[in-house]
């Protein structure tokens, strides 16, 4: 009889411990905006469907969550505690290249922040550099690569401008930046002068240092 009572007590204790352990075990709820291959701490967990949450019971502590879709991958680290329920939203959809932010126009492709507008008038190179420096610490003339990336040959955002009485069509990659001209100084010199870019044609030119006809300043700040 005594042995039977002792066994029953052990069973009750085990059941109580199991219930407590289950209650303490954290739950991770994972969502994504794009179908992706999910892994937790390097262990595959199949396909995570867009807008369909997956609930997982995990061990306590640091959890490395990653999901991969084509050439995009996102990783998150979550520290889960006993009894907690954590919801993680994974974002893999490609962002728009340009976004208006407090300091200007953020360019995720070039990893810079563009000024919201160019200087608005013809300007020489030295004056263009001073103009950008006057915007504050870190601001400078854009590089040739930066400027060339603003040309969109498709012309889907074509902008009609008048330059010294001559109409022409600018082909910008974004309308968030206010353009007043077509030719822009870069920050790079060569043996003949300074590289510049024409956003009406996508061509790169050499402007002489004293050129002020067809030249504007468009400034950037490292994002």
Residue pairs with C-beta under 8 A, 6 or more apart in sequence:
23 83
24 82
24 83
25 57
25 58
25 82
25 83
26 57
26 58
26 60
26 80
26 81
26 82
26 83
26 84
26 85
26 86
27 55
27 56
27 57
27 58
27 84
27 85
27 86
28 40
28 55
28 56
28 57
28 58
28 63
28 65
28 78
28 80
28 86
28 88
29 53
29 54
29 55
29 56
29 85
29 86
29 87
29 88
30 38
30 48
30 53
30 54
30 55
30 56
30 65
30 67
30 87
30 88
30 90
31 48
31 51
31 52
31 53
31 54
31 87
31 88
31 89
31 90
32 38
32 48
32 49
32 50
32 51
32 67
32 89
32 90
32 91
32 92
33 50
33 51
33 89
33 90
33 91
33 92
33 93
34 50
34 69
34 72
34 92
34 93
35 47
35 48
35 49
35 50
35 69
36 47
36 48
36 67
36 68
36 69
36 72
36 74
36 90
36 92
37 44
37 46
37 47
37 48
37 67
37 68
37 69
38 44
38 45
38 46
38 47
38 48
38 54
38 65
38 66
38 67
39 45
39 65
39 66
39 67
40 56
40 58
40 63
40 64
40 65
41 63
41 64
42 64
45 54
45 56
48 54
48 67
48 90
53 87
58 80
60 80
60 81
60 82
61 79
61 80
62 77
62 78
62 79
63 77
63 78
63 79
63 80
64 75
64 76
64 77
65 75
65 76
65 77
65 78
65 88
65 90
66 73
66 74
66 75
66 76
67 73
67 74
67 90
67 92
69 92
72 92
72 94
73 92
74 90
74 91
74 92
76 88
76 90
78 86
78 88
80 86
95 108
96 108
97 107
97 108
97 109
97 173
97 174
98 105
98 106
98 107
98 108
98 173
98 174
98 176
98 177
99 105
99 106
99 108
100 106
100 176
101 113
103 113
103 221
104 113
104 114
104 115
104 116
104 221
105 113
105 114
105 115
105 116
105 174
105 176
105 177
106 113
106 114
106 223
107 113
107 114
107 146
107 149
107 223
108 223
109 149
110 145
110 146
110 149
110 220
111 222
111 223
112 142
112 146
112 220
112 221
112 222
112 223
113 220
113 221
113 222
113 223
114 142
114 177
114 218
114 219
114 220
115 132
115 135
115 139
115 177
115 218
115 219
115 220
116 176
116 177
116 178
117 177
117 178
117 179
117 180
118 177
118 178
118 179
118 180
118 181
118 184
118 216
118 217
118 218
119 128
119 131
119 180
119 216
119 217
119 218
120 180
120 216
121 180
121 216
122 181
122 212
122 213
122 214
122 215
122 216
123 131
123 185
123 212
123 215
123 216
123 217
124 209
124 210
124 211
124 212
124 215
125 185
125 194
125 207
125 209
125 211
125 215
126 209
127 217
128 141
128 185
128 215
128 216
128 217
129 140
129 141
129 187
129 217
131 217
131 219
132 139
132 140
132 141
132 217
132 219
133 139
133 140
135 219
135 221
138 221
138 222
139 219
139 220
139 221
140 187
140 219
140 220
140 221
141 185
141 186
141 187
141 217
141 218
141 219
141 220
142 184
142 186
142 187
142 218
142 219
142 220
143 186
143 187
143 188
143 220
144 186
144 188
144 195
144 197
144 204
146 186
146 220
147 184
147 186
147 196
147 197
147 199
147 218
148 197
148 202
148 204
149 173
150 172
150 173
150 174
150 177
150 197
150 199
151 171
151 172
151 173
151 197
151 199
151 201
151 202
152 171
152 172
152 173
153 171
153 202
154 171
155 169
155 171
157 171
157 172
157 173
157 174
157 175
158 169
158 170
158 171
159 169
159 170
159 171
159 172
159 175
159 179
160 167
160 168
160 169
160 170
161 167
161 168
161 169
161 170
161 179
161 180
161 181
161 182
163 181
163 182
163 214
164 213
168 182
168 200
169 200
170 179
170 182
170 199
170 200
171 199
171 200
171 202
172 179
172 199
177 218
179 199
180 216
181 214
181 215
181 216
182 198
182 199
182 200
182 201
182 214
183 196
183 197
183 198
183 199
183 205
183 207
183 214
183 215
183 216
184 196
184 197
184 199
184 215
184 216
184 217
184 218
185 194
185 196
185 207
185 215
185 216
185 217
186 194
186 195
186 196
186 197
188 194
188 195
189 195
190 206
192 206
192 208
193 206
193 207
193 208
193 209
193 211
194 206
194 207
194 208
194 209
195 204
195 205
195 206
195 207
196 204
196 205
196 206
196 207
196 215
197 203
197 204
197 205
198 204
198 205
198 214
207 215
